[in-house]
Amino acid sequence: MITIYHNPRCSKSRACHNILADAGSDVTVINYKQTPFTIASLEALLKLLKMKPIELVRKNESIWKTEFADKKLSDKAIIKAMIAHPQLIERPIVVKGDNAIIARPPERVLDFI
């Protein structure tokens, strides 16, 4: 089973979703803006990604630049910022079993599945 954490407004996320659909993969789609992460679920996902919270942040987002970029934040504070502002989360995220990737570029998912 494959899960994609998807933002349908993001072209890279849509492209990844289409690649998975074209490959005939059995995919669970989670629009993480409609079904928000909790602290526990985002921590679990970071563990699968083998990433620190700051590595999952989209640092070019205006909210990051204006509210967070100049602050020294703990991992927990970064996670809370991503939960409060889901547009900060890098996407798309694809999970298969005990592994996860950020599918950028979207074609990266082909080697993953």
Summary of the structure (lengths in Angstrom):
residues: 113
radius of gyration: 13.8
end to end distance: 9.7
largest distance: 44.0
contacts: 321
relative contact order: 0.24
helix: 45%
strand: 18%
